[in-house]
């Protein structure tokens, strides 16, 4: 392997990983599971404190295998089911018996979830108690699987040298393997150079994203999930009301995958930067373009690597969770993958990003829920349009708003807007979400 290929490959392997269910409630379930594995008796009650962003993203999203939504059922499942070592696929073995045990905990009002003040955007502190009030706790922060503290009865059991218990050892391995890589450390030019010249054998692993995310797309196209955005578009393609072109096929396939995931499908997806929807959006439009254009597996792998790395790079400026909708980030990557498959070079890739960011920046995140499929559909439509314009030599001007001649400065501007400028917007969104009236 060439030295110049090591960083992008490491970024792909650390940030493009399988996940089952929305990663915010899964992070809550994971923290509870780590704590549960330290406790020597069944869990009697649970107290979870999360950052406002985790809370917002977990309020309305479906939890796999339960038919229910929200953080409380996720926390209860973490207390009764799953191995913490499975990380983002913690709930893969959930069955009716496990759901029944979780509902029993909830029925006794034994699960409390609240917002913690003054913590970073991705933060979960889960404390579990047995009937004798013995306790164990786990803190996850920074990324969805990054365990930073394990405690039992008030005493720390985890440090970077690894603890003695099975749970502490697993958590230490999780912390040690959590990415310390920074998506900002690589440029769009370097990403393009890597994706187009790396040895195919070195990136074949990215084709697992095709397998997983195509499968959940097919699930969403064939069954009723959430708003069924993708399925409804697909039906109109089939009956001739919409054309079976690259734009509509991309929208239908991608939003169908989001429909299924956000409504609680038990099919895992390949995530990007800790988000399943971002992984779906960075993958499925590229698959739609590959299907339409009839490209081989090598070219598809290169397009997927390009798409996912662009998403990781832009996300590096925003942080794990932000007020800016992640579909803006992932759709930008997808647009680049589509442009590459259509014959675009670096100039067209940069133009695609500028066209996307000049169009979609400002779409706010109002939590994870079935309605995300609509935002995904909008993002994909903008991405394919941006790519087509770029291929035709059209690029939004640096006279327009936040766009600059440099694609890197443009991306940095978007990072400032999402990470700093929209903080008050984020607070207002959460306030609205938590004070809805039922009349």
C-alpha positions, -999 to 999 in steps of 0.1 A, spaced: 0 0 0 13 35 -9 20 58 20 -4 84 6 -33 59 7 -30 51 44 -50 81 58 -80 79 34 -82 41 39 -80 46 77 -108 72 75 -130 49 55 -125 20 78 -131 40 110 -160 61 97 -179 38 73 -191 10 96 -223 -11 100 -250 2 123 -285 -11 132 -310 16 140 -306 53 145 -272 59 161 -283 83 188 -307 59 206 -283 31 199 -256 51 217 -280 53 247 -287 16 246 -249 9 243 -241 30 273 -268 12 294 -255 -21 282 -219 -13 292 -232 -3 327 -254 -34 329 -225 -57 322 -207 -42 353 -237 -48 376 -239 -82 394 -277 -83 395 -306 -76 372 -313 -39 365 -341 -25 386 -341 11 373 -321 33 349 -312 70 348 -299 84 315 -286 119 309 -279 130 273 -268 161 255 -296 181 239 -285 169 204 -287 132 214 -321 139 230 -334 157 199 -323 130 176 -337 102 197 -372 115 204 -391 104 174 -371 77 156 -381 40 154 -362 15 175 -355 -18 155 -377 -47 163 -400 -29 187 -426 -10 168 -418 19 191 -399 52 191 -377 71 215 -349 69 239 -368 53 268 -374 20 249 -338 22 237 -324 25 272 -347 -3 285 -335 -26 257 -299 -18 266 -307 -30 301 -321 -64 290 -306 -73 257 -274 -73 236 -237 -74 241 -219 -41 244 -191 -55 223 -215 -54 193 -214 -16 195 -237 0 168 -252 -34 161 -261 -39 197 -298 -46 191 -293 -72 163 -307 -100 184 -338 -82 197 -369 -104 198 -404 -103 213 -391 -117 247 -366 -89 250 -391 -63 240 -415 -76 267 -388 -74 294 -380 -38 283 -417 -28 283 -419 -43 318 -392 -19 330 -409 10 313 -443 0 328 -428 3 363 -416 38 354 -381 26 360 -365 44 331 -357 81 332 -341 101 304 -333 138 307 -311 165 291 -277 172 307 -266 208 306 -231 221 298 -219 189 280 -205 183 245 -229 177 216 -225 140 217 -228 128 253 -246 100 271 -243 91 308 -262 60 317 -265 48 353 -282 15 362 -292 3 397 -301 -31 411 -328 -37 437 -303 -30 465 -293 3 449 -259 -9 438 -250 11 408 -229 11 376 -225 38 350 -211 44 316 -202 76 298 -200 78 260 -188 111 244 -173 125 213 -185 96 191 -213 71 193 -191 43 206 -164 61 225 -166 51 261 -148 76 283 -158 64 317 -171 32 335 -179 33 372 -192 7 397 -206 19 430 -188 52 425 -154 38 417 -138 41 383 -132 7 365 -120 20 332 -88 37 323 -67 37 291 -47 8 305 -79 -12 306 -98 -25 335 -101 -60 349 -138 -67 342 -150 -80 308 -171 -48 303 -142 -26 312 -119 -44 288 -144 -43 260 -150 -6 266 -113 1 267 -109 -17 233 -137 5 220 -121 37 233 -87 27 219 -101 19 185 -123 49 183 -111 72 156 -87 100 165 -85 108 128 -97 141 115 -116 144 83 -102 179 79 -67 164 75 -74 155 39 -84 178 11 -108 173 -18 -79 172 -42 -62 145 -22 -95 126 -19 -99 127 -57 -63 116 -63 -68 87 -39 -101 75 -52 -89 75 -88 -55 60 -83 -56 37 -53 -52 0 -60 -86 -16 -64 -78 -44 -40 -71 -18 -12 -107 -4 -14 -127 -35 -23 -140 -34 13 -161 -3 5 -184 -25 -17 -199 -38 15 -217 -5 16 -233 -14 -16 -245 -47 -2 -259 -34 30 -275 -2 17 -289 -17 -14 -306 -43 7 -323 -17 30 -333 3 -1 -350 -27 -16 -367 -33 18 -381 3 17 -392 0 -19 -411 -33 -12 -428 -25 21 -447 2 39 -423 21 63 -429 56 78 -441 80 51 -431 56 23 -415 84 4 -393 61 -17 -421 36 -23 -445 62 -35 -419 77 -59 -411 42 -71 -448 34 -78 -451 65 -99 -420 55 -119 -436 21 -125 -469 36 -136 -453 62 -159 -462 93 -139 -425 99 -133 -397 90 -157 -373 62 -148 -343 85 -151 -312 89 -129 -327 118 -108 -360 101 -99 -344 66 -95 -318 81 -71 -345 99 -50 -367 68 -48 -340 43 -39 -323 65 -13 -355 78 4 -368 42 5 -337 32 25 -342 61 49 -380 53 52 -371 18 64 -343 27 87 -361 56 105 -392 35 110 -373 8 128 -363 -18 103 -341 -46 117 -318 -45 86 -284 -29 93 -270 -1 72 -235 11 64 -231 44 82 -209 74 76 -194 95 104 -217 79 130 -249 84 110 -269 57 92 -288 82 71 -256 98 60 -242 64 51 -273 57 30 -272 90 13 -235 88 5 -241 53 -10 -274 48 -27 -274 76 -53 -240 63 -64 -256 29 -68 -284 43 -88 -260 60 -112 -239 29 -114 -270 9 -124 -280 34 -150 -245 38 -165 -236 1 -163 -202 6 -147 -181 -22 -133 -173 -30 -96 -140 -12 -97 -154 21 -109 -182 17 -84 -158 12 -56 -139 43 -66 -171 64 -67 -182 51 -33 -148 58 -18 -149 93 -33 -185 99 -20 -178 87 15 -145 105 19 -160 138 7 -188 134 33 -162 126 61 -142 156 51 -171 181 52 -184 165 84 -150 171 100 -158 208 99 -193 203 115 -187 178 143 -206 146 150 -239 163 157 -248 197 144 -278 220 138 -272 215 100 -290 185 85 -265 157 77 -281 150 43 -264 182 31 -231 167 39 -238 132 26 -256 144 -5 -225 165 -14 -204 134 -13 -230 115 -34 -230 142 -60 -193 138 -63 -196 101 -68 -223 106 -94 -202 132 -112 -172 109 -113 -193 81 -128 -204 105 -155 -168 112 -164 -161 142 -142 -126 151 -130 -114 172 -101 -128 204 -116 -162 189 -119 -160 173 -84 -152 207 -68 -180 224 -89 -205 197 -77 -196 205 -40 -200 243 -46 -233 238 -64 -246 217 -35 -234 239 -7 -247 270 -25 -281 253 -27 -287 232 4 -267 249 33 -291 260 60 -314 229 60 -318 224 97 -318 192 117 -350 189 137 -343 154 151 -343 119 137 -377 107 126 -396 92 96 -398 126 80 -360 125 74 -367 105 42 -382 137 27 -350 156 35 -330 128 21 -351 129 -11 -345 167 -14 -308 163 -8 -304 136 -34 -323 156 -60 -300 186 -54 -269 163 -55 -277 148 -89 -287 182 -103 -254 197 -89 -234 169 -106 -252 173 -139 -246 210 -139 -209 205 -130 -205 180 -159 -220 206 -182 -194 231 -170 -217 251 -147 -205 261 -113 -220 285 -88 -200 317 -87 -179 329 -58 -201 361 -59 -229 340 -45 -232 340 -7 -209 317 12 -192 302 -19 -156 311 -25 -132 303 -53 -115 277 -30 -136 246 -24 -118 241 9 -127 276 21 -163 270 10 -165 239 31 -149 257 61 -176 284 57 -203 257 59 -186 243 90 -188 277 107 -225 281 99 -234 246 112 -211 244 142 -213 280 154 -238 301 135 -268 278 140 -263 272 178 -293 294 188 -314 278 161 -306 244 175 -317 255 210 -349 269 196 -356 237 176 -352 216 208 -374 240 228 -402 237 202 -398 199 200 -400 195 238 -430 219 243 -454 207 217 -491 210 226 -515 182 220 -546 203 213 
